[in-house]
Amino acid sequence: AGTNDFEDKGFSEKFNPLQAQQKIYGVQLKFARAYGFATSTFNIKVWKADFAGGKPGTVMASVPISLSQVVSDINSNQYTTVNFSTPLTVSSSFYVGFEFDPQVVDTISIYTTVEGQTSIGKAYEKLSNNVWVPFTDSINSWGLSVALAVKPIVCINYTSVNTLDNIADGVSVYPNPSNGQLNIKLDESQSEGITINI
């Protein structure tokens, strides 16, 4: 999905939060192709799903990114990553994607799944008349059920932190308490299977 003869202006993927008050720290997008003027920029955005019909509406974040950065990421086979200086808090559906001026950005495209690999297509495109339509719309769009290669970098808010006091012999968990990532180390003398419940 990307620049085309129809002069589309953007692409986005709809997400539902894992729980209320989820934090979005950034986004990652896997672009497939980009070329044009090295100084060209476009915007990576997060929108609330608050427009008519649950379409992209209020912009929660908009970060300009250079086409040259995307070209570098493509050549390195990496996702283009944008981190937000202030995390976004979401408690309802939202979109992640990008918008561009088709008169300025020569070529930009993002990977999608193959038709039918996703049960519910949540990809949208912004037409030249500034209307967002789902890819599944066979009259105004492509009639495809696909997902874009975009993902939010999220963290769920926790209200408390518990330390682990009664850990079995031969098991170490660190750091304790943790900041969201922890390590579990087993004593080499363990001779039987173990079960870890979180």
Secondary structure, 3 states (H helix, E strand, C coil): CECCCCCCCEEEEEECCCCCCEEEEEEEECEEEEECCCCCEEEEEEEECCEHHHECCCEEEEEEEEHHHHHHHHHCCCCEEEEEEEEEEECCCEEEEEECCCCCCCEEEECECCCCCCCCCCEEEECCCCCEEECCCCCCCCCCCCCECEEEEEEECCCCCCCCCCCCCCEEEECCCCCCCCEEEECCCCCCCCCCCC
